[in-house]
Amino acid sequence: MNSLDKIEDMRSDDPFDRLIFEDGLRAVDLRIYKKLDLMVVVLNSGKALEINLSGYPTLKRAPEKELKKWKLVFGGEGFEWKGLNYDLSLKGFLQKAALKSLEYREHHITA
């Protein structure tokens, strides 16, 4: 086995990287509801991630007109707002959604 075969056989230890790079999870749409402090990322799996806009101060402060000027980058691996000079990755959204889910569970289990 040559070293190239070893590289191809390696799998990421990061579950978010595996979802994106090995399983092909991608973002297909983004909806922002500024008044509700909510961003909804729609995935190619048919699922949606809900994330608080306030977790992203640059976006929270941006005018609604600028928030609507996003585009998908890298085939759905992230979002870009050129006018704001701001980018977000799908991996970051997945991580925030997972943390939010854990916090919700811990709060309701201990409550």
FENTA-V488897 format. One record per residue. N is the residue number from 1. RES is the residue in one small letter. PHI is phi in whole degrees, -180 to 180 (999 if undefined). PSI is psi in whole degrees, 0 to 359 (NA if undefined). NEAR is the number of other ideal C-beta (glycine too) atoms within 10 Angstrom. Layout:
BEGIN
{{N	RES	PHI	PSI	NEAR} {N	RES	PHI	PSI	NEAR}}
END
This chain:
BEGIN
{{1	m	999	128	6} {2	n	-88	171	6} {3	s	-66	332	7} {4	l	-64	320	8} {5	d	-62	322	8} {6	k	-64	319	9} {7	i	-65	317	8} {8	e	-67	333	7} {9	d	-83	349	8} {10	m	-75	138	7} {11	r	-114	147	9} {12	s	-69	145	12} {13	d	-83	345	7} {14	d	-85	118	12} {15	p	-64	331	11} {16	f	-72	320	17} {17	d	-63	320	14} {18	r	-63	318	13} {19	l	-60	318	18} {20	i	-80	306	22} {21	f	-89	334	14} {22	e	-102	322	10} {23	d	-95	349	10} {24	g	78	24	11} {25	l	-66	133	19} {26	r	-141	155	17} {27	a	-83	143	24} {28	v	-122	343	12} {29	d	-160	161	12} {30	l	-142	132	18} {31	r	-123	134	12} {32	i	-120	128	17} {33	y	-119	88	13} {34	k	-59	315	14} {35	k	-65	335	7} {36	l	-96	1	11} {37	d	56	47	13} {38	l	-138	136	14} {39	m	-121	137	24} {40	v	-121	119	14} {41	v	-101	120	22} {42	v	-94	131	14} {43	l	-104	159	18} {44	n	-69	354	12} {45	s	-86	354	12} {46	g	91	356	7} {47	k	-92	166	10} {48	a	-133	144	12} {49	l	-108	132	19} {50	e	-107	125	15} {51	i	-134	142	19} {52	n	-72	130	13} {53	l	-61	328	18} {54	s	-64	345	11} {55	g	-73	353	15} {56	y	-129	83	17} {57	p	-52	323	9} {58	t	-62	317	12} {59	l	-73	322	20} {60	k	-61	322	13} {61	r	-82	344	9} {62	a	-71	146	20} {63	p	-65	149	11} {64	e	-56	324	10} {65	k	-58	318	8} {66	e	-73	326	16} {67	l	-62	329	19} {68	k	-77	350	12} {69	k	-95	44	13} {70	w	-94	161	20} {71	k	-144	151	10} {72	l	-72	141	16} {73	v	-127	156	15} {74	f	53	43	14} {75	g	66	26	9} {76	g	100	12	18} {77	e	-86	356	15} {78	g	-174	181	20} {79	f	-129	150	22} {80	e	-135	137	16} {81	w	-118	95	18} {82	k	-61	316	11} {83	g	-64	336	13} {84	l	-100	353	16} {85	n	53	54	8} {86	y	-141	137	15} {87	d	-132	147	14} {88	l	-135	144	22} {89	s	-100	152	16} {90	l	-61	321	23} {91	k	-57	317	17} {92	g	-62	319	16} {93	f	-62	316	22} {94	l	-61	318	21} {95	q	-63	315	14} {96	k	-64	319	19} {97	a	-64	321	16} {98	a	-66	317	13} {99	l	-64	318	11} {100	k	-61	318	15} {101	s	-64	317	11} {102	l	-64	317	10} {103	e	-62	320	10} {104	y	-63	314	10} {105	r	-63	314	10} {106	e	-62	319	10} {107	h	-65	317	9} {108	h	-81	336	8} {109	i	-76	321	7} {110	t	-86	347	6} {111	a	-79	NA	5}}
END
